[in-house]
Amino acid sequence: MRKVKPIIRPLESKDIPEIAAAFQQLGWNKLASQYEHYLAEQEWKVRDVYITFVEGKFAGYVTISWTSWR
């Protein structure tokens, strides 16, 4: 079995169209605006967003919110 090494890095604006398209292909309603908001929060240092690529293709993401909004 061949090992695949994922690439994990912070979200960048250039990633947003690919992420939105990937979820649209799955039939999930996750608009680009959601990721634009995540990116803004990352720039404000209230959220970290990490994305993963496997063999050059988007594979997933995780967000960490450092501020509770409740």
Backbone torsions as a table, in degrees:
resi	resn	phi	psi	omega
1	MET	NA	130.8	-178.4
2	ARG	-84.2	134.9	177.3
3	LYS	-86.9	138.2	177.7
4	VAL	-112.7	129.0	-179.9
5	LYS	-98.8	115.5	178.5
6	PRO	-74.0	153.1	172.7
7	ILE	-104.4	123.4	179.4
8	ILE	-119.9	128.4	-179.3
9	ARG	-155.6	166.4	178.2
10	PRO	-65.1	152.0	176.3
11	LEU	-62.2	138.6	173.6
12	GLU	-125.9	155.7	-177.1
13	SER	-58.5	-33.2	-179.7
14	LYS	-65.0	-17.3	-177.8
15	ASP	-81.6	-22.4	-169.4
16	ILE	-59.1	-46.3	179.6
17	PRO	-61.0	-38.9	179.8
18	GLU	-66.8	-40.5	179.4
19	ILE	-64.4	-49.6	-179.7
20	ALA	-60.3	-40.9	179.3
21	ALA	-65.5	-39.0	179.9
22	ALA	-61.8	-43.6	179.7
23	PHE	-73.2	-32.4	176.2
24	GLN	-62.9	-39.7	178.0
25	GLN	-62.0	-29.1	177.8
26	LEU	-83.0	-7.4	-178.0
27	GLY	83.7	15.9	179.6
28	TRP	-94.8	137.5	-177.6
29	ASN	-88.5	73.9	177.1
30	LYS	-118.1	101.9	-174.6
31	LEU	-79.9	157.6	177.6
32	ALA	-56.6	-32.9	-178.5
33	SER	-59.7	-31.5	177.5
34	GLN	-62.0	-43.6	-177.5
35	TYR	-76.4	-29.5	173.4
36	GLU	-64.0	-39.7	177.0
37	HIS	-65.8	-44.6	176.5
38	TYR	-57.0	-43.5	-179.3
39	LEU	-62.8	-42.9	177.5
40	ALA	-61.3	-43.9	178.5
41	GLU	-64.4	-34.2	176.3
42	GLN	-64.7	-42.1	178.5
43	GLU	-65.8	-31.9	177.6
44	TRP	-80.2	-4.7	178.8
45	LYS	66.4	31.0	174.3
46	VAL	-108.1	-7.2	179.3
47	ARG	-149.4	141.2	169.0
48	ASP	-108.3	138.4	179.0
49	VAL	-127.3	121.8	178.1
50	TYR	-115.8	135.1	178.1
51	ILE	-117.1	154.1	-178.0
52	THR	-123.2	137.5	174.4
53	PHE	-122.1	138.5	175.0
54	VAL	-123.7	123.5	-177.2
55	GLU	51.0	41.4	175.6
56	GLY	80.8	1.3	-179.3
57	LYS	-114.8	143.5	178.0
58	PHE	-57.7	132.5	-177.7
59	ALA	-123.6	-16.1	179.4
60	GLY	161.4	176.8	179.3
61	TYR	-151.6	163.1	173.9
62	VAL	-140.8	144.1	174.8
63	THR	-120.9	146.4	175.7
64	ILE	-125.6	115.5	178.7
65	SER	-94.0	120.7	-176.0
66	TRP	-88.6	-5.3	-179.3
67	THR	-127.5	126.7	175.8
68	SER	-77.6	132.5	-178.5
69	TRP	-97.1	7.8	-179.1
70	ARG	-97.3	NA	NA
